[in-house]
Amino acid sequence: MRRLALALLLAVLPVASLAQDAISRCGSLMPRAGLDACAEAMSDAERDPRLLARLAEALFHADRVLESFAAYRAALRQTPDDAALHYQFAGRLVLSNEFEEGVRAAETALQLDPQMLPAWSLLATSYRYMKQPDKALAATRRAAELGDANEAYALGLAYRNGSDGLPRDAAAGQHWLHRAAAAGHEAARQELLR
């Protein structure tokens, strides 16, 4: 697993000279010492947030979650305006059941890029797990408005059934189910056939 994560890391590193140096040093260390030595060799490249983000991802896939989070935080300190990196970190936090910090990271991504559809979907899912239905509904609605088929389907069912704090509204349910179906959601298509 660690060799796979390291191979993945080495395959996607940028080709800048600093990165090339880290790649060659990590490559020569990999058979003997693995990911630890690679991370140490990359410490010289700490100022490059792209390398830190790649290392964070490799650490996460090697089940070294806390180290991964530290690398994400270091990268974000250097590039606090990187919405995609905030979203990536949010996703890893949520996968690790760190919902509160994951929500904060997703919200930061959305402050930087309010149209980032995957962040709205992640936020909706996180709020559902956190048992915050009003916030989940708001994020679900925004994701559906931006074109997320799964969230449009969820919203359509909620209106159709009068659940999740929404009144029963057949017309609104149909509207959102049609949007989900138009975006390719098969269960929405089946639901419309009923």
C-alpha positions in Angstrom: 0.0 0.0 0.0 2.8 2.4 0.9 4.7 1.7 -2.3 1.5 2.3 -4.3 1.0 5.6 -2.5 4.6 6.6 -3.1 4.4 5.6 -6.7 1.2 7.7 -7.1 3.0 10.6 -5.4 5.9 10.3 -7.8 3.8 10.0 -10.8 1.9 13.2 -10.2 4.5 15.6 -8.9 5.0 18.8 -10.9 8.1 19.0 -13.1 9.6 22.2 -11.7 13.3 21.9 -10.8 12.5 21.7 -7.0 10.0 19.0 -7.7 12.4 17.1 -10.0 15.0 17.1 -7.3 12.5 15.8 -4.8 11.4 13.1 -7.3 14.9 11.9 -7.9 15.7 11.8 -4.2 12.5 10.1 -3.3 12.9 7.6 -6.2 16.4 6.7 -5.0 15.2 6.3 -1.4 12.0 4.4 -2.1 13.2 0.8 -2.2 15.1 1.2 1.1 13.0 3.5 3.3 9.7 4.1 1.6 7.3 7.0 2.2 9.1 8.3 5.4 12.3 8.9 3.6 10.5 10.4 0.7 8.7 12.8 3.0 12.1 13.7 4.6 13.7 14.3 1.3 10.8 16.5 0.3 11.2 18.6 3.5 13.6 20.9 1.5 10.7 21.5 -0.9 8.3 22.5 1.9 7.9 26.0 0.4 6.1 24.5 -2.6 2.5 24.0 -1.6 1.9 21.8 -4.7 4.4 19.3 -3.3 2.9 19.5 0.1 -0.6 18.8 -1.3 0.7 15.8 -3.2 2.5 14.6 -0.1 -0.7 15.1 1.9 -2.6 13.0 -0.5 0.0 10.2 -0.5 0.1 10.2 3.3 -3.7 9.9 3.4 -3.7 6.9 1.0 -1.0 5.3 3.2 -3.4 5.6 6.2 -1.2 8.2 7.8 -4.1 10.5 8.3 -2.8 12.9 11.0 0.4 13.5 9.0 -1.7 14.0 5.9 -3.7 16.7 7.7 -0.6 18.4 8.9 0.7 18.5 5.3 -2.6 19.9 4.0 -2.5 22.6 6.7 1.0 23.5 5.8 0.1 23.8 2.1 -3.0 25.9 3.0 -0.9 28.3 5.1 1.1 29.1 2.0 -1.9 29.2 -0.4 -4.9 30.3 1.7 -6.8 31.4 -1.4 -6.7 28.0 -3.1 -10.4 26.9 -3.1 -9.6 23.6 -4.7 -7.1 22.7 -2.0 -9.5 23.7 0.8 -12.1 21.5 -0.9 -9.7 18.6 -1.2 -8.8 18.9 2.5 -12.5 19.1 3.4 -13.2 15.9 1.6 -10.4 14.0 3.4 -11.6 15.4 6.8 -15.1 14.3 6.1 -13.9 10.8 5.0 -12.2 10.6 8.4 -15.3 11.7 10.2 -13.9 15.0 11.2 -17.1 16.8 10.1 -16.7 20.1 12.0 -13.3 20.9 10.5 -14.4 19.5 7.2 -17.4 21.8 7.1 -15.1 24.8 7.9 -12.8 23.8 5.1 -15.7 23.4 2.6 -17.1 26.7 3.7 -13.8 28.4 3.1 -13.6 26.8 -0.4 -17.1 28.2 -1.1 -16.2 31.7 0.2 -13.4 31.6 -2.4 -15.5 30.0 -5.1 -19.2 30.2 -4.5 -19.9 28.2 -7.7 -17.9 25.1 -6.6 -20.5 22.4 -7.0 -18.7 19.5 -5.3 -18.1 21.7 -2.2 -21.8 22.4 -1.9 -22.6 18.6 -2.2 -19.9 17.8 0.4 -21.4 20.4 2.7 -24.9 19.0 2.3 -23.7 15.5 3.1 -21.7 16.7 6.0 -24.6 18.6 7.5 -26.9 15.6 7.1 -24.4 13.5 9.1 -24.1 16.2 11.7 -27.9 16.3 12.1 -28.3 19.9 11.0 -31.3 19.6 8.7 -31.7 23.3 8.0 -28.1 23.8 6.9 -28.2 20.5 5.0 -31.3 21.6 3.1 -29.8 25.0 2.2 -26.6 23.3 0.9 -28.7 20.6 -0.9 -30.8 23.3 -2.6 -27.7 25.3 -3.7 -26.0 22.1 -5.1 -29.2 21.2 -6.9 -29.5 24.7 -8.4 -25.9 24.4 -9.6 -26.7 21.1 -11.4 -25.9 18.3 -8.9 -28.2 15.4 -10.0 -28.0 13.6 -6.7 -28.9 16.7 -4.7 -31.7 17.5 -7.1 -33.0 14.0 -6.7 -32.9 14.3 -2.9 -34.7 17.7 -3.0 -37.3 16.3 -5.4 -38.1 13.4 -3.0 -38.1 15.7 0.0 -40.7 17.9 -1.7 -42.7 15.0 -3.0 -42.8 13.3 0.4 -43.0 16.4 2.6 -39.8 15.4 4.4 -36.6 17.0 5.6 -38.5 20.1 6.8 -40.1 20.8 3.5 -43.9 20.9 2.9 -45.4 18.3 0.6 -45.3 20.0 -2.8 -45.9 17.7 -5.8 -45.1 20.4 -8.4 -41.7 21.3 -6.7 -41.0 17.6 -6.3 -41.6 17.0 -10.0 -39.5 20.1 -10.9 -36.4 18.8 -9.0 -36.9 15.2 -10.2 -37.0 16.4 -13.8 -33.8 18.4 -13.3 -32.1 15.3 -11.8 -33.4 13.1 -14.6 -32.2 15.6 -17.2 -28.8 15.4 -15.6 -28.7 11.6 -16.0 -30.0 10.4 -12.6 -31.6 7.0 -13.3 -33.5 6.8 -10.0 -35.1 10.2 -10.7 -36.2 8.9 -14.1 -37.7 5.8 -12.5 -39.4 8.0 -9.9 -41.0 10.1 -12.6 -42.5 7.0 -14.2 -44.5 6.2 -11.1 
